[in-house]
Each structure stands twice: as structure tokens, then as C-alpha cells.
Amino acid sequence: MIEISAPIYLGDVVEMRKPHPCVGKQWEVVRVGADIGLVCLTCGRHVLLPRRNFARGVKKFIRRGTPPPAEQQIF
């Protein structure tokens, strides 16, 4: 099992291992929490994945989003 150790930020663009039915593999992160919200960059479909499924399915980061300011980070 592959676990990603990098933090996940809003605006990250990731490539997933399995393609979406529209044949798109690139997704943008639009929600970070217990679930990770993703938008397919090919067709615009929104999906929510549990953090564990996201970590298993991500292949690589295409573009990194900007981290939130230090005073807004929740640990």
C-alpha cells in the first residue's frame, strides 16, 4: 500500500491511477478534510473520496497548490 506523506492543499492537481469514465486522469483538489473533494479537469465532474482512497489512488502531483497561511493551519 502506498501512502502519500506530502500534505494536500487546495488547488493541487493530481494524476490518479485509474482514469475517469471520460478518460481524464487529472483532478484538482477543491476540498480538504476527512474527505478529499476532486474535480475532473476533463469533464468537470465533482467527486468526494475518503482520504485513504485518495492516498491509494493518487499516482503523482502535477501542480501543487499554495499552502494556507500559518495562522489558519489546523493540526
PDB file as gemmi writes it, atoms N, CA and C in Angstrom:
CRYST1    1.000    1.000    1.000  90.00  90.00  90.00 P 1                      
ATOM      1  N   MET A   1       0.846  -1.179   0.000  1.00  0.00           N  
ATOM      2  CA  MET A   1       0.000   0.000   0.000  1.00  0.00           C  
ATOM      3  C   MET A   1       0.891   1.241   0.000  1.00  0.00           C  
ATOM      4  N   ILE A   2       0.595   2.198  -0.866  1.00  0.00           N  
ATOM      5  CA  ILE A   2       1.351   3.438  -0.952  1.00  0.00           C  
ATOM      6  C   ILE A   2       0.601   4.513  -0.192  1.00  0.00           C  
ATOM      7  N   GLU A   3       1.272   5.154   0.721  1.00  0.00           N  
ATOM      8  CA  GLU A   3       0.693   6.278   1.450  1.00  0.00           C  
ATOM      9  C   GLU A   3       1.448   7.535   1.047  1.00  0.00           C  
ATOM     10  N   ILE A   4       0.725   8.600   0.745  1.00  0.00           N  
ATOM     11  CA  ILE A   4       1.399   9.846   0.421  1.00  0.00           C  
ATOM     12  C   ILE A   4       1.711  10.554   1.729  1.00  0.00           C  
ATOM     13  N   SER A   5       2.917  11.083   1.831  1.00  0.00           N  
ATOM     14  CA  SER A   5       3.312  11.776   3.043  1.00  0.00           C  
ATOM     15  C   SER A   5       3.229  13.283   2.865  1.00  0.00           C  
ATOM     16  N   ALA A   6       3.087  13.737   1.636  1.00  0.00           N  
ATOM     17  CA  ALA A   6       3.008  15.162   1.366  1.00  0.00           C  
ATOM     18  C   ALA A   6       1.640  15.693   1.802  1.00  0.00           C  
ATOM     19  N   PRO A   7       1.591  16.903   2.365  1.00  0.00           N  
ATOM     20  CA  PRO A   7       0.291  17.487   2.705  1.00  0.00           C  
ATOM     21  C   PRO A   7      -0.513  17.781   1.447  1.00  0.00           C  
ATOM     22  N   ILE A   8      -1.817  17.822   1.600  1.00  0.00           N  
ATOM     23  CA  ILE A   8      -2.718  18.069   0.475  1.00  0.00           C  
ATOM     24  C   ILE A   8      -3.264  19.486   0.621  1.00  0.00           C  
ATOM     25  N   TYR A   9      -3.139  20.284  -0.431  1.00  0.00           N  
ATOM     26  CA  TYR A   9      -3.590  21.677  -0.408  1.00  0.00           C  
ATOM     27  C   TYR A   9      -4.688  21.885  -1.444  1.00  0.00           C  
ATOM     28  N   LEU A  10      -5.517  22.895  -1.195  1.00  0.00           N  
ATOM     29  CA  LEU A  10      -6.497  23.308  -2.203  1.00  0.00           C  
ATOM     30  C   LEU A  10      -5.741  23.765  -3.439  1.00  0.00           C  
ATOM     31  N   GLY A  11      -6.217  23.375  -4.593  1.00  0.00           N  
ATOM     32  CA  GLY A  11      -5.588  23.772  -5.845  1.00  0.00           C  
ATOM     33  C   GLY A  11      -4.564  22.784  -6.368  1.00  0.00           C  
ATOM     34  N   ASP A  12      -4.230  21.741  -5.582  1.00  0.00           N  
ATOM     35  CA  ASP A  12      -3.327  20.706  -6.090  1.00  0.00           C  
ATOM     36  C   ASP A  12      -3.968  20.037  -7.305  1.00  0.00           C  
ATOM     37  N   VAL A  13      -3.173  19.726  -8.302  1.00  0.00           N  
ATOM     38  CA  VAL A  13      -3.629  18.944  -9.450  1.00  0.00           C  
ATOM     39  C   VAL A  13      -2.882  17.625  -9.387  1.00  0.00           C  
ATOM     40  N   VAL A  14      -3.645  16.532  -9.350  1.00  0.00           N  
ATOM     41  CA  VAL A  14      -3.049  15.204  -9.215  1.00  0.00           C  
ATOM     42  C   VAL A  14      -3.444  14.324 -10.388  1.00  0.00           C  
ATOM     43  N   GLU A  15      -2.607  13.334 -10.653  1.00  0.00           N  
ATOM     44  CA  GLU A  15      -2.939  12.305 -11.635  1.00  0.00           C  
ATOM     45  C   GLU A  15      -3.291  11.053 -10.850  1.00  0.00           C  
ATOM     46  N   MET A  16      -4.468  10.496 -11.142  1.00  0.00           N  
ATOM     47  CA  MET A  16      -4.918   9.297 -10.445  1.00  0.00           C  
ATOM     48  C   MET A  16      -4.524   8.058 -11.246  1.00  0.00           C  
ATOM     49  N   ARG A  17      -4.446   6.930 -10.556  1.00  0.00           N  
ATOM     50  CA  ARG A  17      -4.043   5.675 -11.207  1.00  0.00           C  
ATOM     51  C   ARG A  17      -5.093   5.186 -12.210  1.00  0.00           C  
ATOM     52  N   LYS A  18      -6.353   5.248 -11.823  1.00  0.00           N  
ATOM     53  CA  LYS A  18      -7.418   4.794 -12.721  1.00  0.00           C  
ATOM     54  C   LYS A  18      -8.051   5.997 -13.408  1.00  0.00           C  
ATOM     55  N   PRO A  19      -8.305   5.891 -14.709  1.00  0.00           N  
ATOM     56  CA  PRO A  19      -8.943   7.017 -15.401  1.00  0.00           C  
ATOM     57  C   PRO A  19     -10.432   7.104 -15.065  1.00  0.00           C  
ATOM     58  N   HIS A  20     -10.953   8.304 -15.161  1.00  0.00           N  
ATOM     59  CA  HIS A  20     -12.380   8.569 -15.023  1.00  0.00           C  
ATOM     60  C   HIS A  20     -13.066   8.020 -16.285  1.00  0.00           C  
ATOM     61  N   PRO A  21     -14.349   7.701 -16.248  1.00  0.00           N  
ATOM     62  CA  PRO A  21     -15.029   7.214 -17.464  1.00  0.00           C  
ATOM     63  C   PRO A  21     -14.918   8.156 -18.667  1.00  0.00           C  
ATOM     64  N   CYS A  22     -14.657   9.446 -18.425  1.00  0.00           N  
ATOM     65  CA  CYS A  22     -14.469  10.387 -19.540  1.00  0.00           C  
ATOM     66  C   CYS A  22     -13.041  10.313 -20.076  1.00  0.00           C  
ATOM     67  N   VAL A  23     -12.227   9.421 -19.546  1.00  0.00           N  
ATOM     68  CA  VAL A  23     -10.847   9.162 -19.927  1.00  0.00           C  
ATOM     69  C   VAL A  23      -9.875  10.182 -19.322  1.00  0.00           C  
ATOM     70  N   GLY A  24     -10.358  11.080 -18.461  1.00  0.00           N  
ATOM     71  CA  GLY A  24      -9.472  12.035 -17.806  1.00  0.00           C  
ATOM     72  C   GLY A  24      -8.773  11.402 -16.611  1.00  0.00           C  
ATOM     73  N   LYS A  25      -7.508  11.740 -16.424  1.00  0.00           N  
ATOM     74  CA  LYS A  25      -6.747  11.247 -15.277  1.00  0.00           C  
ATOM     75  C   LYS A  25      -6.327  12.362 -14.341  1.00  0.00           C  
ATOM     76  N   GLN A  26      -6.515  13.623 -14.740  1.00  0.00           N  
ATOM     77  CA  GLN A  26      -6.075  14.746 -13.922  1.00  0.00           C  
ATOM     78  C   GLN A  26      -7.252  15.346 -13.171  1.00  0.00           C  
ATOM     79  N   TRP A  27      -7.034  15.574 -11.874  1.00  0.00           N  
ATOM     80  CA  TRP A  27      -8.059  16.076 -10.976  1.00  0.00           C  
ATOM     81  C   TRP A  27      -7.512  17.233 -10.162  1.00  0.00           C  
ATOM     82  N   GLU A  28      -8.368  18.206  -9.849  1.00  0.00           N  
ATOM     83  CA  GLU A  28      -7.993  19.323  -8.985  1.00  0.00           C  
ATOM     84  C   GLU A  28      -8.653  19.146  -7.627  1.00  0.00           C  
ATOM     85  N   VAL A  29      -7.885  19.379  -6.567  1.00  0.00           N  
ATOM     86  CA  VAL A  29      -8.387  19.271  -5.198  1.00  0.00           C  
ATOM     87  C   VAL A  29      -9.150  20.551  -4.870  1.00  0.00           C  
ATOM     88  N   VAL A  30     -10.441  20.412  -4.496  1.00  0.00           N  
ATOM     89  CA  VAL A  30     -11.272  21.572  -4.166  1.00  0.00           C  
ATOM     90  C   VAL A  30     -11.780  21.527  -2.733  1.00  0.00           C  
ATOM     91  N   ARG A  31     -11.536  20.435  -2.011  1.00  0.00           N  
ATOM     92  CA  ARG A  31     -11.958  20.324  -0.619  1.00  0.00           C  
ATOM     93  C   ARG A  31     -10.972  19.415   0.097  1.00  0.00           C  
ATOM     94  N   VAL A  32     -10.533  19.846   1.269  1.00  0.00           N  
ATOM     95  CA  VAL A  32      -9.619  19.046   2.080  1.00  0.00           C  
ATOM     96  C   VAL A  32     -10.218  18.922   3.469  1.00  0.00           C  
ATOM     97  N   GLY A  33     -10.356  17.705   3.920  1.00  0.00           N  
ATOM     98  CA  GLY A  33     -10.909  17.416   5.236  1.00  0.00           C  
ATOM     99  C   GLY A  33     -10.871  15.920   5.440  1.00  0.00           C  
ATOM    100  N   ALA A  34     -11.876  15.370   6.088  1.00  0.00           N  
ATOM    101  CA  ALA A  34     -11.967  13.920   6.235  1.00  0.00           C  
ATOM    102  C   ALA A  34     -12.103  13.276   4.863  1.00  0.00           C  
ATOM    103  N   ASP A  35     -12.813  13.953   3.966  1.00  0.00           N  
ATOM    104  CA  ASP A  35     -12.925  13.532   2.570  1.00  0.00           C  
ATOM    105  C   ASP A  35     -12.169  14.538   1.711  1.00  0.00           C  
ATOM    106  N   ILE A  36     -11.672  14.076   0.583  1.00  0.00           N  
ATOM    107  CA  ILE A  36     -10.991  14.950  -0.368  1.00  0.00           C  
ATOM    108  C   ILE A  36     -11.936  15.183  -1.542  1.00  0.00           C  
ATOM    109  N   GLY A  37     -12.256  16.445  -1.806  1.00  0.00           N  
ATOM    110  CA  GLY A  37     -13.112  16.798  -2.935  1.00  0.00           C  
ATOM    111  C   GLY A  37     -12.269  17.029  -4.175  1.00  0.00           C  
ATOM    112  N   LEU A  38     -12.664  16.407  -5.271  1.00  0.00           N  
ATOM    113  CA  LEU A  38     -11.925  16.497  -6.524  1.00  0.00           C  
ATOM    114  C   LEU A  38     -12.846  16.912  -7.663  1.00  0.00           C  
ATOM    115  N   VAL A  39     -12.288  17.610  -8.639  1.00  0.00           N  
ATOM    116  CA  VAL A  39     -12.997  17.975  -9.866  1.00  0.00           C  
ATOM    117  C   VAL A  39     -12.173  17.452 -11.033  1.00  0.00           C  
ATOM    118  N   CYS A  40     -12.808  16.689 -11.907  1.00  0.00           N  
ATOM    119  CA  CYS A  40     -12.138  16.177 -13.100  1.00  0.00           C  
ATOM    120  C   CYS A  40     -11.848  17.359 -14.031  1.00  0.00           C  
ATOM    121  N   LEU A  41     -10.606  17.478 -14.457  1.00  0.00           N  
ATOM    122  CA  LEU A  41     -10.239  18.596 -15.333  1.00  0.00           C  
ATOM    123  C   LEU A  41     -10.660  18.375 -16.778  1.00  0.00           C  
ATOM    124  N   THR A  42     -11.123  17.176 -17.114  1.00  0.00           N  
ATOM    125  CA  THR A  42     -11.584  16.893 -18.472  1.00  0.00           C  
ATOM    126  C   THR A  42     -13.069  17.212 -18.625  1.00  0.00           C  
ATOM    127  N   CYS A  43     -13.906  16.703 -17.695  1.00  0.00           N  
ATOM    128  CA  CYS A  43     -15.356  16.865 -17.851  1.00  0.00           C  
ATOM    129  C   CYS A  43     -16.001  17.746 -16.778  1.00  0.00           C  
ATOM    130  N   GLY A  44     -15.293  18.053 -15.689  1.00  0.00           N  
ATOM    131  CA  GLY A  44     -15.842  18.925 -14.658  1.00  0.00           C  
ATOM    132  C   GLY A  44     -16.656  18.226 -13.577  1.00  0.00           C  
ATOM    133  N   ARG A  45     -16.675  16.902 -13.565  1.00  0.00           N  
ATOM    134  CA  ARG A  45     -17.434  16.144 -12.564  1.00  0.00           C  
ATOM    135  C   ARG A  45     -16.798  16.304 -11.181  1.00  0.00           C  
ATOM    136  N   HIS A  46     -17.645  16.481 -10.154  1.00  0.00           N  
ATOM    137  CA  HIS A  46     -17.195  16.593  -8.766  1.00  0.00           C  
ATOM    138  C   HIS A  46     -17.351  15.248  -8.082  1.00  0.00           C  
ATOM    139  N   VAL A  47     -16.338  14.820  -7.323  1.00  0.00           N  
ATOM    140  CA  VAL A  47     -16.417  13.592  -6.532  1.00  0.00           C  
ATOM    141  C   VAL A  47     -15.799  13.836  -5.160  1.00  0.00           C  
ATOM    142  N   LEU A  48     -16.225  13.053  -4.175  1.00  0.00           N  
ATOM    143  CA  LEU A  48     -15.631  13.056  -2.842  1.00  0.00           C  
ATOM    144  C   LEU A  48     -15.040  11.684  -2.591  1.00  0.00           C  
ATOM    145  N   LEU A  49     -13.784  11.653  -2.181  1.00  0.00           N  
ATOM    146  CA  LEU A  49     -13.117  10.396  -1.860  1.00  0.00           C  
ATOM    147  C   LEU A  49     -12.673  10.439  -0.402  1.00  0.00           C  
ATOM    148  N   PRO A  50     -12.843   9.342   0.323  1.00  0.00           N  
ATOM    149  CA  PRO A  50     -12.233   9.291   1.650  1.00  0.00           C  
ATOM    150  C   PRO A  50     -10.722   9.473   1.512  1.00  0.00           C  
ATOM    151  N   ARG A  51     -10.109  10.079   2.515  1.00  0.00           N  
ATOM    152  CA  ARG A  51      -8.684  10.378   2.471  1.00  0.00           C  
ATOM    153  C   ARG A  51      -7.843   9.127   2.148  1.00  0.00           C  
ATOM    154  N   ARG A  52      -8.218   7.999   2.705  1.00  0.00           N  
ATOM    155  CA  ARG A  52      -7.470   6.759   2.492  1.00  0.00           C  
ATOM    156  C   ARG A  52      -7.538   6.318   1.021  1.00  0.00           C  
ATOM    157  N   ASN A  53      -8.725   6.386   0.419  1.00  0.00           N  
ATOM    158  CA  ASN A  53      -8.871   6.013  -1.000  1.00  0.00           C  
ATOM    159  C   ASN A  53      -8.107   6.981  -1.902  1.00  0.00           C  
ATOM    160  N   PHE A  54      -8.130   8.264  -1.537  1.00  0.00           N  
ATOM    161  CA  PHE A  54      -7.373   9.254  -2.301  1.00  0.00           C  
ATOM    162  C   PHE A  54      -5.880   8.916  -2.262  1.00  0.00           C  
ATOM    163  N   ALA A  55      -5.366   8.619  -1.068  1.00  0.00           N  
ATOM    164  CA  ALA A  55      -3.942   8.320  -0.911  1.00  0.00           C  
ATOM    165  C   ALA A  55      -3.547   7.077  -1.706  1.00  0.00           C  
ATOM    166  N   ARG A  56      -4.421   6.110  -1.782  1.00  0.00           N  
ATOM    167  CA  ARG A  56      -4.146   4.891  -2.551  1.00  0.00           C  
ATOM    168  C   ARG A  56      -4.212   5.136  -4.053  1.00  0.00           C  
ATOM    169  N   GLY A  57      -5.085   6.034  -4.478  1.00  0.00           N  
ATOM    170  CA  GLY A  57      -5.326   6.218  -5.905  1.00  0.00           C  
ATOM    171  C   GLY A  57      -4.464   7.248  -6.594  1.00  0.00           C  
ATOM    172  N   VAL A  58      -3.807   8.126  -5.824  1.00  0.00           N  
ATOM    173  CA  VAL A  58      -3.015   9.179  -6.462  1.00  0.00           C  
ATOM    174  C   VAL A  58      -1.713   8.589  -6.991  1.00  0.00           C  
ATOM    175  N   LYS A  59      -1.380   8.973  -8.224  1.00  0.00           N  
ATOM    176  CA  LYS A  59      -0.161   8.488  -8.862  1.00  0.00           C  
ATOM    177  C   LYS A  59       0.961   9.506  -8.695  1.00  0.00           C  
ATOM    178  N   LYS A  60       0.655  10.790  -8.988  1.00  0.00           N  
ATOM    179  CA  LYS A  60       1.660  11.837  -8.814  1.00  0.00           C  
ATOM    180  C   LYS A  60       0.981  13.200  -8.762  1.00  0.00           C  
ATOM    181  N   PHE A  61       1.707  14.166  -8.228  1.00  0.00           N  
ATOM    182  CA  PHE A  61       1.255  15.546  -8.206  1.00  0.00           C  
ATOM    183  C   PHE A  61       1.728  16.217  -9.488  1.00  0.00           C  
ATOM    184  N   ILE A  62       0.791  16.814 -10.229  1.00  0.00           N  
ATOM    185  CA  ILE A  62       1.117  17.536 -11.459  1.00  0.00           C  
ATOM    186  C   ILE A  62       1.505  18.973 -11.110  1.00  0.00           C  
ATOM    187  N   ARG A  63       0.701  19.617 -10.271  1.00  0.00           N  
ATOM    188  CA  ARG A  63       0.933  21.002  -9.851  1.00  0.00           C  
ATOM    189  C   ARG A  63       0.523  21.122  -8.393  1.00  0.00           C  
ATOM    190  N   ARG A  64       1.294  21.816  -7.601  1.00  0.00           N  
ATOM    191  CA  ARG A  64       0.984  21.983  -6.190  1.00  0.00           C  
ATOM    192  C   ARG A  64       0.230  23.294  -5.970  1.00  0.00           C  
ATOM    193  N   GLY A  65      -0.760  23.251  -5.074  1.00  0.00           N  
ATOM    194  CA  GLY A  65      -1.483  24.438  -4.670  1.00  0.00           C  
ATOM    195  C   GLY A  65      -0.674  25.194  -3.638  1.00  0.00           C  
ATOM    196  N   THR A  66      -1.172  26.348  -3.232  1.00  0.00           N  
ATOM    197  CA  THR A  66      -0.457  27.139  -2.232  1.00  0.00           C  
ATOM    198  C   THR A  66      -0.920  26.739  -0.832  1.00  0.00           C  
ATOM    199  N   PRO A  67       0.025  26.592   0.096  1.00  0.00           N  
ATOM    200  CA  PRO A  67      -0.368  26.250   1.465  1.00  0.00           C  
ATOM    201  C   PRO A  67      -1.077  27.425   2.121  1.00  0.00           C  
ATOM    202  N   PRO A  68      -1.971  27.148   3.065  1.00  0.00           N  
ATOM    203  CA  PRO A  68      -2.663  28.242   3.762  1.00  0.00           C  
ATOM    204  C   PRO A  68      -1.685  28.993   4.663  1.00  0.00           C  
ATOM    205  N   PRO A  69      -1.996  30.239   5.004  1.00  0.00           N  
ATOM    206  CA  PRO A  69      -1.144  30.972   5.948  1.00  0.00           C  
ATOM    207  C   PRO A  69      -1.043  30.212   7.274  1.00  0.00           C  
ATOM    208  N   ALA A  70       0.050  30.395   7.974  1.00  0.00           N  
ATOM    209  CA  ALA A  70       0.335  29.635   9.200  1.00  0.00           C  
ATOM    210  C   ALA A  70      -0.762  29.802  10.255  1.00  0.00           C  
ATOM    211  N   GLU A  71      -1.360  30.978  10.359  1.00  0.00           N  
ATOM    212  CA  GLU A  71      -2.379  31.190  11.394  1.00  0.00           C  
ATOM    213  C   GLU A  71      -3.695  30.456  11.087  1.00  0.00           C  
ATOM    214  N   GLN A  72      -3.885  29.980   9.860  1.00  0.00           N  
ATOM    215  CA  GLN A  72      -5.108  29.277   9.504  1.00  0.00           C  
ATOM    216  C   GLN A  72      -4.952  27.760   9.478  1.00  0.00           C  
ATOM    217  N   GLN A  73      -3.721  27.274   9.657  1.00  0.00           N  
ATOM    218  CA  GLN A  73      -3.499  25.833   9.607  1.00  0.00           C  
ATOM    219  C   GLN A  73      -4.073  25.172  10.849  1.00  0.00           C  
ATOM    220  N   ILE A  74      -4.725  24.042  10.650  1.00  0.00           N  
ATOM    221  CA  ILE A  74      -5.310  23.268  11.746  1.00  0.00           C  
ATOM    222  C   ILE A  74      -4.583  21.943  11.796  1.00  0.00           C  
ATOM    223  N   PHE A  75      -4.098  21.595  12.969  1.00  0.00           N  
ATOM    224  CA  PHE A  75      -3.362  20.336  13.103  1.00  0.00           C  
ATOM    225  C   PHE A  75      -4.146  19.366  13.916  1.00  0.00           C  
TER     226      PHE A  75                                                      
END                                                                             
